[in-house]
């Protein structure tokens, strides 16, 4: 009886074994090849990525060749592709036969051979490393020039041979880690282009994570969602237009992903999502499954030309509630007219009151035509003004790449202060669809200097002067300019007249100074001591630059001989003086007598008044 019971139990256990295996299995599909993995040994034929189907080929488009084909991410145009046939230095096999990066001495050697053409035959490579990977996190961006590369079979090929020697973390864990390589370049048609190629890095010499506490060894098993392609149409978007933005997301991990959220967030106000919702949701994505997330982007009417970055975020969970995220950046090319004032030719040094011309070169450096192009003189500096009442020049239409010149007649006011002054211009324009208006302003400077301006009241000598006499001649000098005058000095240069120079010092703008010249009349320097004489008055000063200015005034007068007195004239003069003296004495005596009489009368009146008072 016991033997029968034991036999029936054995049969029941054997019958339930497949059911238990399915119940304890992973969330992947039943035919997921990853479910057969038991160890991290890359040489285990049960875990290698080498295709076992004899019907497979090296065609990179054939999904049956290998699980490591990189995913291209064209942004504006797809021009580069992977060489899947040849093996180059650092590679053990071609991409068509399941290339895997080599790992040795704490370094992963990643080789990415790209074929195609770019403008300048140069590309910029940016490995987008996420934190928490088995590598040392850092910025590994570099440029690659197209050149000749020798394959393992000795053949030579012109291509971009991308190689990254990636330092690994000493505490890394075993598993498979996707590494996206973002490739940026200018395509042959001149458009900015970006593609992303993802290489799978397998770590087998690191630490092993335990699964379910059993202590057994197993590879890291999780979902990994990556953007396989990003398609933007049209590739160039103008202001006010819209573009479709499609993200093709693929699960390249070995577990299905749940609760997937895909969102797009532009990094500039020039680009917005047309819908109020910036995210799309997906409940489940199986291993090797793909999903297309479609968005519509709108370009602001006034957006300027250039690349605008759209940031993408992917968050998802595994079957056990673990949360993962991936980020990416993609560039949207905005094409607009871009009219600029590229140069301005003018006199950089002018004097107060001087007219000058400013010649501006206007060029449309954008990729679209511009219309309603107007250039205005907008300087707020009152000292530099536009001549006439019109302060703008209308150009009208300006095609992309086209340039033209406009001129402005300007004037520095006579009252402009010395120093630096502003000359500002503004160019406004619209795109051909009139969806937005744009502007470009420029600022220039010039130096205004003021010439020294001196004036004075004309001086006039007496027509005749007698030798030996002295007289005073006033000098009045004034500054009629807008810059200070320094070391103002007046000098009289007339034969027969002797005087010192008149130093008036410094005179501020719109100010004056007065100085008296004391002049002594002597005799002429020639053979004739008396008679007509000529000369000049010289007025000198200096400006702020030390330059001297001088004014002249011609002068003329006659010097007379002093008259000699005879004895009779002297006697008459003395007699007149005596008579004058006598007359003066007589008047003094008369005045004294009158004063005495007045005093006596006053005494008599006072005495009588006193007597009258006593009688009363």
CORTAFEN-V710965 format. One record per residue. N is the residue number from 1. RES is the residue in three letters. SS is DSSP state (a for helix, b for strand, c for the rest). Layout:
{{N RES SS} {N RES SS}}
This chain:
{{1 UNK c} {2 UNK a} {3 UNK a} {4 UNK a} {5 UNK a} {6 UNK a} {7 UNK a} {8 UNK a} {9 UNK a} {10 UNK a} {11 UNK a} {12 UNK a} {13 UNK a} {14 UNK a} {15 UNK a} {16 UNK a} {17 UNK a} {18 UNK a} {19 UNK a} {20 UNK a} {21 UNK a} {22 UNK a} {23 UNK a} {24 UNK c} {25 UNK c} {26 UNK c} {27 UNK c} {28 UNK c} {29 UNK c} {30 UNK c} {31 UNK c} {32 UNK c} {33 UNK a} {34 UNK a} {35 UNK a} {36 UNK a} {37 UNK c} {38 UNK c} {39 UNK c} {40 UNK c} {41 UNK c} {42 UNK c} {43 UNK c} {44 UNK c} {45 UNK c} {46 UNK c} {47 UNK c} {48 UNK c} {49 UNK c} {50 UNK c} {51 UNK c} {52 UNK c} {53 UNK c} {54 UNK c} {55 UNK c} {56 UNK c} {57 UNK c} {58 UNK c} {59 UNK c} {60 UNK c} {61 UNK c} {62 UNK c} {63 UNK c} {64 UNK c} {65 UNK c} {66 UNK c} {67 UNK c} {68 UNK c} {69 UNK c} {70 UNK c} {71 UNK c} {72 UNK c} {73 UNK c} {74 UNK c} {75 UNK c} {76 UNK c} {77 UNK c} {78 UNK c} {79 UNK c} {80 UNK c} {81 UNK b} {82 UNK b} {83 UNK c} {84 UNK c} {85 UNK c} {86 UNK c} {87 UNK c} {88 UNK c} {89 UNK c} {90 UNK c} {91 UNK c} {92 UNK c} {93 UNK c} {94 UNK c} {95 UNK a} {96 UNK a} {97 UNK a} {98 UNK c} {99 UNK c} {100 UNK c} {101 UNK c} {102 UNK b} {103 UNK b} {104 UNK b} {105 UNK c} {106 UNK c} {107 UNK b} {108 UNK b} {109 UNK b} {110 UNK b} {111 UNK b} {112 UNK b} {113 UNK b} {114 UNK b} {115 UNK b} {116 UNK c} {117 UNK c} {118 UNK c} {119 UNK a} {120 UNK a} {121 UNK a} {122 UNK b} {123 UNK b} {124 UNK b} {125 UNK b} {126 UNK b} {127 UNK b} {128 UNK b} {129 UNK c} {130 UNK c} {131 UNK c} {132 UNK c} {133 UNK c} {134 UNK c} {135 UNK b} {136 UNK c} {137 UNK c} {138 UNK c} {139 UNK c} {140 UNK c} {141 UNK c} {142 UNK b} {143 UNK b} {144 UNK b} {145 UNK b} {146 UNK c} {147 UNK b} {148 UNK b} {149 UNK b} {150 UNK b} {151 UNK c} {152 UNK c} {153 UNK c} {154 UNK c} {155 UNK c} {156 UNK b} {157 UNK b} {158 UNK b} {159 UNK b} {160 UNK b} {161 UNK b} {162 UNK b} {163 UNK b} {164 UNK b} {165 UNK b} {166 UNK b} {167 UNK b} {168 UNK b} {169 UNK c} {170 UNK c} {171 UNK c} {172 UNK c} {173 UNK b} {174 UNK c} {175 UNK b} {176 UNK b} {177 UNK b} {178 UNK b} {179 UNK b} {180 UNK b} {181 UNK b} {182 UNK b} {183 UNK b} {184 UNK b} {185 UNK b} {186 UNK b} {187 UNK c} {188 UNK c} {189 UNK c} {190 UNK c} {191 UNK c} {192 UNK b} {193 UNK b} {194 UNK b} {195 UNK b} {196 UNK b} {197 UNK b} {198 UNK b} {199 UNK b} {200 UNK b} {201 UNK b} {202 UNK b} {203 UNK b} {204 UNK c} {205 UNK c} {206 UNK c} {207 UNK b} {208 UNK c} {209 UNK c} {210 UNK b} {211 UNK c} {212 UNK c} {213 UNK c} {214 UNK c} {215 UNK c} {216 UNK c} {217 UNK b} {218 UNK c} {219 UNK c} {220 UNK c} {221 UNK c} {222 UNK c} {223 UNK c} {224 UNK c} {225 UNK b} {226 UNK b} {227 UNK b} {228 UNK b} {229 UNK b} {230 UNK b} {231 UNK b} {232 UNK b} {233 UNK b} {234 UNK c} {235 UNK c} {236 UNK b} {237 UNK b} {238 UNK c} {239 UNK c} {240 UNK c} {241 UNK c} {242 UNK b} {243 UNK b} {244 UNK b} {245 UNK b} {246 UNK b} {247 UNK b} {248 UNK b} {249 UNK b} {250 UNK b} {251 UNK b} {252 UNK c} {253 UNK c} {254 UNK c} {255 UNK c} {256 UNK c} {257 UNK b} {258 UNK b} {259 UNK b} {260 UNK b} {261 UNK b} {262 UNK b} {263 UNK b} {264 UNK b} {265 UNK b} {266 UNK b} {267 UNK c} {268 UNK c} {269 UNK c} {270 UNK c} {271 UNK b} {272 UNK b} {273 UNK b} {274 UNK c} {275 UNK c} {276 UNK c} {277 UNK c} {278 UNK c} {279 UNK b} {280 UNK b} {281 UNK b} {282 UNK b} {283 UNK b} {284 UNK b} {285 UNK b} {286 UNK c} {287 UNK c} {288 UNK c} {289 UNK c} {290 UNK b} {291 UNK b} {292 UNK b} {293 UNK b} {294 UNK b} {295 UNK b} {296 UNK b} {297 UNK b} {298 UNK b} {299 UNK b} {300 UNK c} {301 UNK c} {302 UNK c} {303 UNK c} {304 UNK c} {305 UNK c} {306 UNK b} {307 UNK b} {308 UNK b} {309 UNK b} {310 UNK b} {311 UNK b} {312 UNK b} {313 UNK b} {314 UNK b} {315 UNK b} {316 UNK b} {317 UNK b} {318 UNK c} {319 UNK c} {320 UNK c} {321 UNK c} {322 UNK c} {323 UNK b} {324 UNK b} {325 UNK b} {326 UNK b} {327 UNK b} {328 UNK b} {329 UNK b} {330 UNK b} {331 UNK b} {332 UNK b} {333 UNK b} {334 UNK b} {335 UNK c} {336 UNK c} {337 UNK c} {338 UNK c} {339 UNK b} {340 UNK b} {341 UNK b} {342 UNK b} {343 UNK b} {344 UNK b} {345 UNK b} {346 UNK c} {347 UNK c} {348 UNK c} {349 UNK b} {350 UNK b} {351 UNK b} {352 UNK c} {353 UNK c} {354 UNK c} {355 UNK b} {356 UNK b} {357 UNK b} {358 UNK b} {359 UNK b} {360 UNK b} {361 UNK b} {362 UNK b} {363 UNK b} {364 UNK b} {365 UNK c} {366 UNK c} {367 UNK c} {368 UNK c} {369 UNK c} {370 UNK b} {371 UNK b} {372 UNK b} {373 UNK b} {374 UNK b} {375 UNK b} {376 UNK b} {377 UNK b} {378 UNK c} {379 UNK c} {380 UNK c} {381 UNK c} {382 UNK c} {383 UNK c} {384 UNK b} {385 UNK b} {386 UNK b} {387 UNK c} {388 UNK c} {389 UNK c} {390 UNK c} {391 UNK c} {392 UNK b} {393 UNK b} {394 UNK b} {395 UNK b} {396 UNK b} {397 UNK b} {398 UNK b} {399 UNK c} {400 UNK c} {401 UNK c} {402 UNK c} {403 UNK b} {404 UNK b} {405 UNK b} {406 UNK b} {407 UNK b} {408 UNK b} {409 UNK b} {410 UNK b} {411 UNK b} {412 UNK b} {413 UNK c} {414 UNK c} {415 UNK c} {416 UNK c} {417 UNK c} {418 UNK c} {419 UNK b} {420 UNK b} {421 UNK b} {422 UNK b} {423 UNK b} {424 UNK b} {425 UNK b} {426 UNK b} {427 UNK b} {428 UNK b} {429 UNK b} {430 UNK b} {431 UNK b} {432 UNK c} {433 UNK c} {434 UNK c} {435 UNK c} {436 UNK c} {437 UNK b} {438 UNK b} {439 UNK b} {440 UNK b} {441 UNK b} {442 UNK b} {443 UNK b} {444 UNK b} {445 UNK b} {446 UNK b} {447 UNK b} {448 UNK b} {449 UNK b} {450 UNK c} {451 UNK c} {452 UNK c} {453 UNK c} {454 UNK b} {455 UNK b} {456 UNK b} {457 UNK c} {458 UNK c} {459 UNK c} {460 UNK c} {461 UNK c} {462 UNK c} {463 UNK c} {464 UNK b} {465 UNK b} {466 UNK b} {467 UNK c} {468 UNK c} {469 UNK c} {470 UNK b} {471 UNK b} {472 UNK b} {473 UNK b} {474 UNK b} {475 UNK b} {476 UNK b} {477 UNK b} {478 UNK b} {479 UNK b} {480 UNK c} {481 UNK c} {482 UNK c} {483 UNK c} {484 UNK c} {485 UNK b} {486 UNK b} {487 UNK b} {488 UNK b} {489 UNK b} {490 UNK b} {491 UNK b} {492 UNK b} {493 UNK b} {494 UNK b} {495 UNK c} {496 UNK c} {497 UNK b} {498 UNK b} {499 UNK c} {500 UNK c} {501 UNK c} {502 UNK b} {503 UNK b} {504 UNK b} {505 UNK b} {506 UNK b} {507 UNK b} {508 UNK c} {509 UNK c} {510 UNK c} {511 UNK c} {512 UNK b} {513 UNK b} {514 UNK b} {515 UNK b} {516 UNK b} {517 UNK b} {518 UNK b} {519 UNK b} {520 UNK b} {521 UNK b} {522 UNK c} {523 UNK c} {524 UNK c} {525 UNK c} {526 UNK c} {527 UNK c} {528 UNK c} {529 UNK c} {530 UNK c} {531 UNK b} {532 UNK b} {533 UNK b} {534 UNK b} {535 UNK b} {536 UNK b} {537 UNK b} {538 UNK b} {539 UNK b} {540 UNK b} {541 UNK b} {542 UNK b} {543 UNK c} {544 UNK c} {545 UNK c} {546 UNK c} {547 UNK c} {548 UNK b} {549 UNK b} {550 UNK b} {551 UNK b} {552 UNK b} {553 UNK b} {554 UNK b} {555 UNK b} {556 UNK b} {557 UNK b} {558 UNK b} {559 UNK b} {560 UNK b} {561 UNK c} {562 UNK c} {563 UNK c} {564 UNK c} {565 UNK c} {566 UNK c} {567 UNK a} {568 UNK a} {569 UNK a} {570 UNK a} {571 UNK a} {572 UNK a} {573 UNK a} {574 UNK a} {575 UNK a} {576 UNK a} {577 UNK a} {578 UNK a} {579 UNK a} {580 UNK a} {581 UNK a} {582 UNK a} {583 UNK a} {584 UNK a} {585 UNK a} {586 UNK a} {587 UNK a} {588 UNK a} {589 UNK a} {590 UNK a} {591 UNK a} {592 UNK a} {593 UNK a} {594 UNK a} {595 UNK a} {596 UNK a} {597 UNK a} {598 UNK a} {599 UNK a} {600 UNK a} {601 UNK a} {602 UNK a} {603 UNK a} {604 UNK a} {605 UNK a} {606 UNK a} {607 UNK a} {608 UNK a} {609 UNK a} {610 UNK a} {611 UNK a} {612 UNK a} {613 UNK a} {614 UNK a} {615 UNK a} {616 UNK c}}
